[in-house]
Amino acid sequence: NDVMKTLTIFTVLFSPITAVTGFFGMNFFGDSIVIHSPLHPVLLFVAVVILMSLVPAAVLLYIRKRGWW
């Protein structure tokens, strides 16, 4: 039971990262993103890296606050 709980928590932590990378396709430095985006590609890259770091941290804090782990 504890092993399944731990595996479920890791799945919940890494699911948002998988969704973000799948949605955006991680094409920050190609020609298409430069043409269609008013933002600089490096700024977009940094924003997504920060997002991929903060979401699992927030989920982990939520899980710990609820007492699930």
Summary of the structure (lengths in Angstrom):
residues: 69
radius of gyration: 15.8
end to end distance: 12.3
largest distance: 50.8
contacts: 150
relative contact order: 0.17
helix: 80%
strand: 0%
